[in-house]
Amino acid sequence: MPYPPHAPPPAGPPPAGPTDAPDPGPAHQSPRPPRAAPMAPERPLGEPTPEERTMAMIGHGLTFVEGGIVGPLLVYLLKRDQSEFVAFHALQSLYFGLLALLIIGPATVITCGFGAVLVVPYFIFEVIACIEANKGEWYELPIVGAWAMRSHHP
């Protein structure tokens, strides 16, 4: 036992004994294991500017004016090289419009017009997307959101 049981240990580091090896210092320490590379973000980082938020909202909002294909396509083609945020929102709105056309069109014909009620959830999702885009969120529409992210960011 290095210290008597009745006395407190002395302040500072313990004295080096005959069997204690001197500290080799930082130069002789083994190298640290390599760090794992940080994972790539699922979405591009950065806060969208107010202009980007507005353009992304317009990309979704044009759905209510022309049906969801031409407007988002124009926004995507005009802004795809300038803003990842706007391009993502416009592209997913375009995909969502095409998907709706492929589902709602035939459903309306087959059901003699009753399939047109599917327009209601389509518009509800587009309203939600408009609001989220205006907030600066990378909101993904059902089914097509992940597809748009992969298509724009291979």
N, C-alpha and C positions, 0 to 999 in steps of 0.2 A: 504494500500500500504506500503510495508516494507521500501522503500527508497524514499526520496523526488524526485520529477520529475526533479529538476534542478541539482542534484548531481549524479555523476556516481556511480554504485554499487561498494562496496569495493572489493578488490582483495581477492581471496581465497573462501572457501565454505561459504555459508550464515550461520549466527549464528542459533543455534537450538532454536526454540521458545518453548513456553510452551506446544503447541499441537503437536510438532514434536517428534516422537518416536526416540530413539537412534537406530543407525544402528546395527542390530543383528550380523553382521559379517558373514563370509563364513560358519561357523559351523551351523548356524541356517537357512541357505537358503534352499529352497526346492530343492530336487534332480532334476537333469536334466532328461528330458525324454530319454529313451533308444534310442540309435542310431540304425537305420536299418542296418542289416548285408549287407556288400558290395555284389553287384551282382557278381556272378561267371562269369569270362571272357568267352566269346564265344569261344575263342581259347586259348590254353595254351600260357602263356607269356614267354618271354625270347628271346634273340637274338640267332639264330642258329649259330653254329660255321662254319668256312669254310669247314670242313670235312662233316658236316651235309648237308650243301648246295650242296656240290658236290654229295653226295650220293642221295639226293632227285632229283637232276637233272639227275643222272644216272637212277634212277627208272623210270623217264619219258622217258629218251633217249633210253632205251633198246627197247622201242616200235618200233623204226625204224629198229632195228636189227632182232627182232624175232616176232613182231606182237602185243605186248602189253599185254601178259598174263604171260608167264613164267618168264621173266625178272623182272617185278614189283613184282610178287609173291615171287621170291627169295630174292629181296631186303627187302620186307616187313618181311619175315620170319627171316631174318638175323638181322635186325635192330629194330624190333618192341619194344623190351625191352630196347634198348639203346637210342633211340631218337624218341620223339613224332613227331618232324618235318619230319624226314625221313619216319617214318611209315605212317603218314598221306599222304604224296605225293605218296609213293609207292602204298598204298591201293587205292587211288583214281585213279591212273593210271591203276591199275588192273581192277577196276570196269568199267572204261571208255573203256578199251580194250574188256571186256566181253560184255558191252552194244553195242559197235561197231560191234562185231562179230554177236550178235543177230539181229542187224538191217541190217548191210551191206550184210551179207551172204545171207539171204533170198531175200533181195531187188535185189541183183545181179542175183540170179537164176530166180526170177520172171520176171525181165526186160531183160533177155537174155544178161546180162553183163553191161547194162547201170547204174545199181545201184552202180557199183564200183566207180562212181564219188563221192560218199559219203565218200570215203577214204580221199579226199582232205580236207574237214573241220575237219575231225578227226585228221589228221596230223597237221593242222594249230593250233588246240587247244593244241595238245601235244607240239608243238614248243613254244607256249606262256607259257605253264606250265613249260617247261625246263628253260626258261629265268627267270620267276618269282621265281622259286625254287632256282635258282642260286643267285638271289638277296636277298634271305632270306624271301620272302613273303609267306604267307599262302594262296596262290591263289587257288580258288575252281573252278574246271572244271564244265561246265554246267551239270546239272542233278545229277551227282554223287558226287560232292564235299561235299555237306552237308551230304549226306549219309555216305561218308567215315569218316567225322568228328564224326558223331553219332556212327558209328560202332567201331571206335577206342577209343572213349571217351564216354562210356555209361552214 
